[in-house]
Protein backbone atom coordinates (compact mmCIF):
# COMPACT_ATOMS: atom_id res chain seq x y z
CA UNK A 1 0.00 0.00 0.00
CA UNK A 2 1.11 3.55 -0.74
CA UNK A 3 1.70 6.06 1.99
CA UNK A 4 -1.40 8.01 0.94
CA UNK A 5 -3.80 5.07 1.47
CA UNK A 6 -6.43 5.58 4.16
CA UNK A 7 -7.44 2.94 6.70
CA UNK A 8 -10.34 2.69 9.09
CA UNK A 9 -8.18 3.61 12.08
CA UNK A 10 -7.17 6.87 10.34
CA UNK A 11 -10.81 7.85 10.00
CA UNK A 12 -11.73 6.90 13.55
CA UNK A 13 -9.07 9.34 14.76
CA UNK A 14 -11.06 12.16 13.13
CA UNK A 15 -14.36 10.98 14.70
CA UNK A 16 -15.70 8.70 11.98
CA UNK A 17 -17.68 6.12 14.01
CA UNK A 18 -20.18 4.88 11.45
CA UNK A 19 -18.76 1.84 9.59
CA UNK A 20 -20.81 2.59 6.48
CA UNK A 21 -19.41 6.13 6.38
CA UNK A 22 -15.86 4.84 6.87
CA UNK A 23 -16.27 2.44 3.96
CA UNK A 24 -17.73 5.16 1.74
CA UNK A 25 -14.97 7.61 2.67
CA UNK A 26 -12.22 5.14 1.78
CA UNK A 27 -13.93 4.20 -1.50
CA UNK A 28 -14.53 7.83 -2.58
CA UNK A 29 -11.04 9.05 -1.74
CA UNK A 30 -9.39 6.09 -3.50
CA UNK A 31 -11.38 6.82 -6.67
CA UNK A 32 -11.54 10.60 -6.80
CA UNK A 33 -8.67 11.85 -4.61
CA UNK A 34 -6.01 9.25 -5.41
CA UNK A 35 -3.45 11.91 -6.27
CA UNK A 36 -3.94 13.76 -2.97
CA UNK A 37 -1.69 13.15 0.00
CA UNK A 38 -2.99 11.31 3.04
CA UNK A 39 -3.03 14.56 5.00
CA UNK A 40 -5.06 16.29 2.29
CA UNK A 41 -7.60 13.46 2.20
CA UNK A 42 -8.02 13.57 5.98
CA UNK A 43 -8.43 17.34 5.87
CA UNK A 44 -11.22 17.01 3.30
CA UNK A 45 -12.94 14.25 5.25
CA UNK A 46 -12.69 16.26 8.46
CA UNK A 47 -14.60 19.09 6.81
CA UNK A 48 -17.29 16.70 5.58
CA UNK A 49 -17.90 15.16 9.00
CA UNK A 50 -17.95 18.52 10.77
CA UNK A 51 -20.49 20.03 8.34
CA UNK A 52 -22.06 17.25 6.23
CA UNK A 53 -25.02 19.41 5.19
CA UNK A 54 -22.71 21.72 3.26
CA UNK A 55 -21.59 18.85 1.01
CA UNK A 56 -25.03 17.50 0.12
CA UNK A 57 -24.77 18.98 -3.37
CA UNK A 58 -21.07 18.20 -3.89
CA UNK A 59 -20.75 15.94 -6.97
CA UNK A 60 -18.01 13.78 -5.41
CA UNK A 61 -18.81 13.80 -1.70
CA UNK A 62 -22.61 13.95 -1.65
CA UNK A 63 -23.13 10.24 -0.87
CA UNK A 64 -20.78 10.43 2.11
CA UNK A 65 -22.44 13.67 3.23
CA UNK A 66 -25.87 12.05 3.09
CA UNK A 67 -24.66 9.11 5.16
CA UNK A 68 -23.10 11.40 7.77
CA UNK A 69 -26.07 13.77 7.78
CA UNK A 70 -28.47 10.90 8.47
CA UNK A 71 -26.22 9.38 11.12
CA UNK A 72 -25.26 12.60 12.89
CA UNK A 73 -27.45 13.61 15.79
CA UNK A 74 -29.50 16.56 14.59
CA UNK A 75 -32.05 18.71 16.40
CA UNK A 76 -35.31 16.80 16.77
CA UNK A 77 -37.37 17.19 13.62
CA UNK A 78 -40.58 18.93 14.50
CA UNK A 79 -43.80 19.19 12.58
CA UNK A 80 -44.92 22.79 12.63
CA UNK A 81 -48.53 23.90 12.28
CA UNK A 82 -49.87 27.18 10.94
CA UNK A 83 -51.88 29.55 13.08
CA UNK A 84 -55.61 29.51 12.40
CA UNK A 85 -55.60 33.22 11.61
CA UNK A 86 -53.03 35.39 9.88
CA UNK A 87 -51.22 38.04 11.88
CA UNK A 88 -52.15 41.49 10.67
CA UNK A 89 -50.13 43.11 7.90
CA UNK A 90 -50.37 46.45 6.13
CA UNK A 91 -51.16 46.38 2.42
CA UNK A 92 -50.37 49.33 0.19
CA UNK A 93 -52.29 49.69 -3.08
CA UNK A 94 -54.62 46.72 -2.59
CA UNK A 95 -56.49 47.51 -5.83
CA UNK A 96 -53.28 46.91 -7.80
CA UNK A 97 -52.50 43.55 -6.18
CA UNK A 98 -53.78 40.23 -7.52
CA UNK A 99 -55.65 38.04 -5.06
CA UNK A 100 -53.08 35.25 -5.42
CA UNK A 101 -50.32 37.51 -4.07
CA UNK A 102 -52.50 38.82 -1.24
CA UNK A 103 -53.50 35.28 -0.27
CA UNK A 104 -49.87 34.18 -0.40
CA UNK A 105 -48.91 36.95 2.02
CA UNK A 106 -51.82 36.00 4.27
CA UNK A 107 -50.53 32.42 4.33
CA UNK A 108 -47.04 33.60 5.29
CA UNK A 109 -48.52 35.61 8.15
CA UNK A 110 -50.00 32.38 9.56
CA UNK A 111 -46.50 31.06 10.27
CA UNK A 112 -45.97 30.70 14.02
CA UNK A 113 -42.81 32.79 13.69
CA UNK A 114 -44.47 35.66 11.75
CA UNK A 115 -44.42 38.84 13.84
CA UNK A 116 -45.16 41.70 11.43
CA UNK A 117 -45.60 42.11 7.71
CA UNK A 118 -46.33 44.44 4.82
CA UNK A 119 -47.25 44.09 1.15
CA UNK A 120 -46.07 46.61 -1.44
CA UNK A 121 -48.23 47.92 -4.34
CA UNK A 122 -46.09 46.19 -6.98
CA UNK A 123 -46.74 42.80 -5.36
CA UNK A 124 -47.39 39.71 -7.44
CA UNK A 125 -47.38 35.96 -6.83
CA UNK A 126 -43.98 34.32 -6.34
CA UNK A 127 -42.43 31.29 -4.66
CA UNK A 128 -42.70 31.18 -0.88
CA UNK A 129 -43.22 34.84 -0.05
CA UNK A 130 -44.88 36.95 -2.77
CA UNK A 131 -42.72 39.39 -4.70
CA UNK A 132 -43.23 42.66 -2.83
CA UNK A 133 -43.67 40.92 0.51
CA UNK A 134 -42.01 42.10 3.73
CA UNK A 135 -41.94 39.70 6.68
CA UNK A 136 -40.48 40.26 10.15
CA UNK A 137 -39.52 37.39 12.47
CA UNK A 138 -37.55 37.14 15.68
CA UNK A 139 -34.29 35.22 15.45
CA UNK A 140 -35.54 33.03 12.58
CA UNK A 141 -34.43 33.26 8.94
CA UNK A 142 -36.47 31.93 5.98
CA UNK A 143 -34.25 31.36 2.92
CA UNK A 144 -37.17 31.43 0.48
CA UNK A 145 -38.49 34.65 2.00
CA UNK A 146 -35.18 36.19 0.88
CA UNK A 147 -35.47 34.56 -2.53
CA UNK A 148 -33.31 32.69 -5.01
CA UNK A 149 -31.50 35.74 -6.41
CA UNK A 150 -30.00 36.84 -3.09
CA UNK A 151 -28.94 40.47 -3.04
CA UNK A 152 -30.70 41.35 -6.29
CA UNK A 153 -30.22 45.09 -6.45
CA UNK A 154 -30.41 48.39 -8.31
CA UNK A 155 -27.47 50.69 -8.97
CA UNK A 156 -27.39 54.06 -10.71
CA UNK A 157 -24.26 56.00 -11.60
CA UNK A 158 -24.75 59.63 -12.66
CA UNK A 159 -22.49 61.50 -15.10
CA UNK A 160 -22.25 65.23 -15.74
CA UNK A 161 -23.31 65.11 -19.41
CA UNK A 162 -26.65 65.78 -21.10
CA UNK A 163 -29.10 64.39 -23.66
CA UNK A 164 -27.30 66.06 -26.55
CA UNK A 165 -24.06 64.26 -25.66
CA UNK A 166 -25.89 60.94 -25.32
CA UNK A 167 -27.63 61.33 -28.70
CA UNK A 168 -24.40 62.37 -30.45
CA UNK A 169 -22.57 59.30 -29.09
CA UNK A 170 -25.49 56.85 -29.12
CA UNK A 171 -23.64 54.23 -31.16
CA UNK A 172 -20.68 54.17 -28.75
CA UNK A 173 -22.99 53.97 -25.72
CA UNK A 174 -24.94 51.08 -27.25
CA UNK A 175 -21.76 49.24 -28.23
CA UNK A 176 -20.43 49.61 -24.67
CA UNK A 177 -23.39 47.88 -23.02
CA UNK A 178 -23.45 45.25 -25.77
CA UNK A 179 -19.75 44.37 -25.62
CA UNK A 180 -18.81 44.96 -21.98
CA UNK A 181 -21.37 42.87 -20.12
CA UNK A 182 -23.33 39.67 -20.62
CA UNK A 183 -26.70 38.20 -19.69
CA UNK A 184 -28.42 34.91 -18.98
CA UNK A 185 -28.11 31.93 -16.66
CA UNK A 186 -24.77 30.85 -18.12
CA UNK A 187 -23.57 34.33 -19.05
CA UNK A 188 -19.89 34.99 -18.33
CA UNK A 189 -17.24 37.56 -19.20
CA UNK A 190 -14.26 35.84 -20.73
CA UNK A 191 -11.78 38.38 -19.40
CA UNK A 192 -9.56 38.44 -16.33
CA UNK A 193 -11.08 40.65 -13.64
CA UNK A 194 -9.76 41.51 -10.22
CA UNK A 195 -11.95 42.34 -7.25
CA UNK A 196 -11.52 41.92 -3.52
CA UNK A 197 -14.67 39.75 -3.40
CA UNK A 198 -12.71 36.94 -5.06
CA UNK A 199 -10.23 36.90 -2.16
CA UNK A 200 -12.87 36.60 0.55
CA UNK A 201 -12.50 33.89 3.18
CA UNK A 202 -16.06 32.65 2.60
CA UNK A 203 -14.82 30.65 -0.38
CA UNK A 204 -12.97 28.51 2.18
CA UNK A 205 -15.36 28.80 5.13
CA UNK A 206 -18.47 27.78 3.16
CA UNK A 207 -17.71 24.44 1.47
CA UNK A 208 -20.47 24.72 -1.16
CA UNK A 209 -18.67 27.80 -2.52
CA UNK A 210 -15.27 26.15 -2.95
CA UNK A 211 -16.09 24.76 -6.38
CA UNK A 212 -17.81 27.97 -7.47
CA UNK A 213 -14.93 30.41 -7.22
CA UNK A 214 -13.93 30.01 -10.87
CA UNK A 215 -17.50 30.52 -12.02
CA UNK A 216 -17.86 33.50 -9.70
CA UNK A 217 -14.82 35.13 -11.28
CA UNK A 218 -16.20 34.68 -14.80
CA UNK A 219 -19.73 35.82 -13.88
CA UNK A 220 -18.47 38.98 -12.21
CA UNK A 221 -19.90 41.95 -14.09
CA UNK A 222 -22.74 39.98 -15.70
CA UNK A 223 -26.50 39.88 -15.23
CA UNK A 224 -29.21 37.23 -15.09
CA UNK A 225 -32.15 36.69 -17.38
CA UNK A 226 -35.75 37.85 -17.01
CA UNK A 227 -36.15 41.45 -15.85
CA UNK A 228 -32.44 42.15 -15.32
CA UNK A 229 -31.05 44.99 -17.40
CA UNK A 230 -28.27 47.49 -18.00
CA UNK A 231 -29.34 50.78 -19.57
CA UNK A 232 -28.28 54.32 -20.34
CA UNK A 233 -30.79 57.10 -19.89
CA UNK A 234 -31.48 60.65 -18.80
CA UNK A 235 -31.50 61.63 -15.13
CA UNK A 236 -33.54 64.58 -13.87
CA UNK A 237 -32.68 65.59 -10.31
CA UNK A 238 -34.92 67.70 -8.08
CA UNK A 239 -33.54 70.71 -6.26
CA UNK A 240 -33.73 69.13 -2.78
CA UNK A 241 -32.13 65.81 -3.69
CA UNK A 242 -29.73 65.68 -0.73
CA UNK A 243 -26.91 64.33 -2.92
CA UNK A 244 -25.23 67.66 -3.49
CA UNK A 245 -26.23 67.68 -7.16
CA UNK A 246 -27.62 70.84 -8.74
CA UNK A 247 -31.14 70.54 -10.07
CA UNK A 248 -31.18 69.57 -13.73
CA UNK A 249 -30.44 67.02 -16.43
CA UNK A 250 -27.70 64.37 -16.43
CA UNK A 251 -26.97 61.00 -18.03
CA UNK A 252 -27.03 57.84 -15.94
CA UNK A 253 -26.17 54.15 -16.18
CA UNK A 254 -28.77 52.02 -14.41
CA UNK A 255 -28.35 48.30 -13.70
CA UNK A 256 -30.56 45.61 -12.19
CA UNK A 257 -28.89 42.29 -11.33
CA UNK A 258 -28.17 39.94 -8.45
CA UNK A 259 -25.75 37.34 -7.12
CA UNK A 260 -25.83 35.02 -10.15
CA UNK A 261 -24.98 31.31 -9.63
CA UNK A 262 -23.56 31.94 -6.16
CA UNK A 263 -26.88 33.19 -4.77
CA UNK A 264 -28.94 30.50 -6.49
CA UNK A 265 -26.75 27.72 -5.06
CA UNK A 266 -26.91 29.15 -1.55
CA UNK A 267 -30.68 29.65 -1.74
CA UNK A 268 -31.44 26.12 -2.94
CA UNK A 269 -29.00 24.40 -0.57
CA UNK A 270 -30.24 26.09 2.61
CA UNK A 271 -33.91 25.96 1.60
CA UNK A 272 -33.56 22.18 1.22
CA UNK A 273 -31.86 21.98 4.62
CA UNK A 274 -34.56 24.11 6.25
CA UNK A 275 -37.31 21.94 4.75
CA UNK A 276 -35.52 18.81 5.97
CA UNK A 277 -35.86 19.84 9.62
CA UNK A 278 -38.87 22.18 9.65
CA UNK A 279 -41.98 20.34 8.46
CA UNK A 280 -44.77 22.68 7.42
CA UNK A 281 -48.09 21.91 5.72
CA UNK A 282 -47.76 21.39 1.97
CA UNK A 283 -49.02 24.84 0.97
CA UNK A 284 -46.39 26.56 3.14
CA UNK A 285 -43.48 24.10 3.04
CA UNK A 286 -41.16 26.44 1.10
CA UNK A 287 -41.35 28.91 4.01
CA UNK A 288 -39.35 26.60 6.27
CA UNK A 289 -36.99 28.49 8.55
CA UNK A 290 -33.62 28.16 10.26
CA UNK A 291 -32.93 29.17 13.85
CA UNK A 292 -30.26 31.86 14.16
CA UNK A 293 -29.08 30.29 17.43
CA UNK A 294 -28.04 27.12 15.63
CA UNK A 295 -25.25 26.40 13.16
CA UNK A 296 -27.34 26.17 10.01
CA UNK A 297 -28.99 29.53 10.61
CA UNK A 298 -25.65 31.18 11.29
CA UNK A 299 -24.12 29.56 8.19
CA UNK A 300 -26.98 30.73 5.97
CA UNK A 301 -26.69 34.25 7.40
CA UNK A 302 -22.98 34.34 6.54
CA UNK A 303 -23.61 32.89 3.09
CA UNK A 304 -26.49 35.31 2.40
CA UNK A 305 -24.40 38.32 3.35
CA UNK A 306 -21.57 37.09 1.15
CA UNK A 307 -23.98 36.68 -1.78
CA UNK A 308 -25.14 40.25 -1.20
CA UNK A 309 -21.55 41.48 -1.29
CA UNK A 310 -20.95 39.47 -4.47
CA UNK A 311 -23.99 41.13 -6.07
CA UNK A 312 -22.54 44.51 -5.11
CA UNK A 313 -19.23 43.50 -6.68
CA UNK A 314 -21.03 42.49 -9.88
CA UNK A 315 -22.59 45.94 -10.09
CA UNK A 316 -19.24 47.60 -9.45
CA UNK A 317 -17.73 45.73 -12.39
CA UNK A 318 -20.75 46.35 -14.65
CA UNK A 319 -20.45 50.10 -14.18
CA UNK A 320 -16.67 50.19 -14.53
CA UNK A 321 -16.48 47.82 -17.51
CA UNK A 322 -19.27 49.48 -19.47
CA UNK A 323 -18.08 53.05 -18.95
CA UNK A 324 -14.33 52.37 -19.44
CA UNK A 325 -14.38 52.78 -23.27
CA UNK A 326 -16.51 55.93 -22.97
CA UNK A 327 -14.14 57.80 -20.65
CA UNK A 328 -16.88 59.07 -18.34
CA UNK A 329 -16.29 60.07 -14.72
CA UNK A 330 -19.08 59.55 -12.16
CA UNK A 331 -20.35 62.37 -9.97
CA UNK A 332 -22.82 60.35 -7.86
CA UNK A 333 -23.99 56.77 -7.26
CA UNK A 334 -27.16 55.36 -5.69
CA UNK A 335 -27.79 51.67 -4.99
CA UNK A 336 -29.93 49.32 -2.93
CA UNK A 337 -30.68 45.62 -2.38
CA UNK A 338 -34.21 44.29 -2.66
CA UNK A 339 -33.92 40.50 -2.07
CA UNK A 340 -32.34 40.26 1.36
CA UNK A 341 -32.85 40.06 5.12
CA UNK A 342 -31.65 42.59 7.68
CA UNK A 343 -31.47 42.75 11.47
CA UNK A 344 -33.43 45.88 12.36
CA UNK A 345 -35.18 47.55 15.29
CA UNK A 346 -38.81 48.59 14.85
CA UNK A 347 -40.75 50.17 17.69
CA UNK A 348 -38.06 49.08 20.14
CA UNK A 349 -38.06 45.40 19.09
CA UNK A 350 -35.33 43.62 17.12
CA UNK A 351 -36.49 41.67 14.08
CA UNK A 352 -35.09 39.90 11.09
CA UNK A 353 -36.82 41.72 8.25
CA UNK A 354 -37.10 39.78 4.98
CA UNK A 355 -37.67 41.95 1.91
CA UNK A 356 -38.41 39.83 -1.14
CA UNK A 357 -38.74 42.35 -3.93
CA UNK A 358 -39.04 45.37 -1.63
CA UNK A 359 -36.77 48.40 -1.29
CA UNK A 360 -35.38 49.47 2.12
CA UNK A 361 -36.90 52.86 2.95
CA UNK A 362 -35.62 53.84 6.39
CA UNK A 363 -35.34 57.57 6.98
CA UNK A 364 -32.77 59.02 4.54
CA UNK A 365 -32.22 55.67 2.75
CA UNK A 366 -31.73 56.27 -0.98
CA UNK A 367 -32.98 53.84 -3.60
CA UNK A 368 -34.21 53.33 -7.15
CA UNK A 369 -37.66 52.01 -8.15
CA UNK A 370 -37.73 51.07 -11.86
CA UNK A 371 -40.76 50.89 -14.14
CA UNK A 372 -40.16 49.03 -17.40
CA UNK A 373 -37.94 49.22 -20.48
CA UNK A 374 -39.87 52.32 -21.65
CA UNK A 375 -41.17 53.88 -18.41
CA UNK A 376 -39.15 55.90 -15.91
CA UNK A 377 -37.37 54.73 -12.80
CA UNK A 378 -37.79 56.89 -9.70
CA UNK A 379 -34.94 57.95 -7.43
CA UNK A 380 -36.30 57.97 -3.89
CA UNK A 381 -35.43 58.75 -0.29
CA UNK A 382 -37.10 56.79 2.53
CA UNK A 383 -39.30 58.34 5.19
CA UNK A 384 -38.87 55.57 7.77
CA UNK A 385 -42.55 54.62 7.99
CA UNK A 386 -42.95 51.78 10.50
CA UNK A 387 -46.29 50.76 8.94
CA UNK A 388 -44.35 49.34 5.98
CA UNK A 389 -41.45 48.17 8.15
CA UNK A 390 -39.50 50.98 6.47
CA UNK A 391 -40.00 49.47 3.02
CA UNK A 392 -41.21 50.52 -0.44
CA UNK A 393 -41.88 48.77 -3.74
CA UNK A 394 -38.96 47.47 -5.83
CA UNK A 395 -40.52 48.28 -9.20
CA UNK A 396 -43.80 48.53 -11.07
CA UNK A 397 -44.58 44.83 -10.61
CA UNK A 398 -45.89 42.42 -13.19
CA UNK A 399 -49.43 42.73 -14.55
CA UNK A 400 -49.05 39.65 -16.77
CA UNK A 401 -47.02 36.54 -16.03
CA UNK A 402 -44.26 35.72 -18.50
CA UNK A 403 -46.31 32.95 -20.11
CA UNK A 404 -49.40 35.18 -20.45
CA UNK A 405 -47.28 37.99 -21.89
CA UNK A 406 -45.88 35.64 -24.54
CA UNK A 407 -49.39 34.43 -25.37
CA UNK A 408 -51.07 37.85 -25.61
CA UNK A 409 -48.38 40.31 -26.74
CA UNK A 410 -46.54 40.56 -30.05
CA UNK A 411 -43.10 41.75 -31.13
CA UNK A 412 -44.82 44.11 -33.54
CA UNK A 413 -46.65 45.85 -30.69
CA UNK A 414 -43.42 45.98 -28.67
CA UNK A 415 -41.50 47.57 -31.58
CA UNK A 416 -44.19 50.24 -31.97
CA UNK A 417 -44.01 51.06 -28.26
CA UNK A 418 -40.20 51.24 -28.36
CA UNK A 419 -40.28 53.56 -31.38
CA UNK A 420 -42.88 55.82 -29.78
CA UNK A 421 -40.81 56.18 -26.62
CA UNK A 422 -37.47 56.51 -28.47
CA UNK A 423 -35.94 53.41 -26.89
CA UNK A 424 -33.11 51.39 -28.43
CA UNK A 425 -33.48 47.80 -27.20
CA UNK A 426 -30.63 45.29 -27.31
CA UNK A 427 -32.03 41.83 -26.55
CA UNK A 428 -35.27 41.61 -24.60
CA UNK A 429 -38.58 40.10 -25.67
CA UNK A 430 -42.34 40.30 -25.24
CA UNK A 431 -42.15 38.64 -21.81
CA UNK A 432 -40.54 41.89 -20.61
CA UNK A 433 -42.68 44.26 -22.72
CA UNK A 434 -43.90 47.40 -20.93
CA UNK A 435 -47.48 46.20 -21.39
CA UNK A 436 -46.71 43.23 -19.10
CA UNK A 437 -46.11 45.60 -16.18
CA UNK A 438 -48.29 47.74 -13.94
CA UNK A 439 -48.41 51.50 -14.39
CA UNK A 440 -45.41 52.79 -12.42
CA UNK A 441 -47.11 56.13 -11.69
CA UNK A 442 -50.06 54.37 -10.05
CA UNK A 443 -47.68 52.20 -8.02
CA UNK A 444 -45.81 55.29 -6.86
CA UNK A 445 -49.05 57.08 -5.93
CA UNK A 446 -49.65 54.58 -3.11
CA UNK A 447 -46.27 55.27 -1.52
CA UNK A 448 -46.41 58.95 -0.65
CA UNK A 449 -46.19 58.09 3.05
CA UNK A 450 -43.22 55.77 2.50
CA UNK A 451 -40.81 57.70 0.28
CA UNK A 452 -39.98 61.09 -1.23
CA UNK A 453 -39.20 61.22 -4.95
CA UNK A 454 -36.00 63.21 -5.53
CA UNK A 455 -35.35 62.43 -9.18
CA UNK A 456 -36.23 60.42 -12.24
CA UNK A 457 -34.37 58.21 -14.73
CA UNK A 458 -35.75 57.95 -18.27
CA UNK A 459 -34.34 54.99 -20.30
CA UNK A 460 -32.89 55.46 -23.78
CA UNK A 461 -30.58 52.50 -24.59
CA UNK A 462 -31.64 49.24 -22.91
CA UNK A 463 -29.79 45.91 -22.79
CA UNK A 464 -31.52 42.72 -21.58
CA UNK A 465 -31.14 38.97 -22.05
CA UNK A 466 -32.19 37.55 -25.41
CA UNK A 467 -35.64 35.89 -25.33
Order of alpha helices (4+ residues) and beta strands (2+ residues): alpha-alpha-alpha-alpha-beta-beta-alpha-beta-beta-beta-alpha-beta-alpha-alpha-alpha-alpha-alpha-beta-beta-alpha-beta-beta-alpha-beta-beta-beta-beta-beta-beta-beta-alpha-alpha-beta-alpha-beta
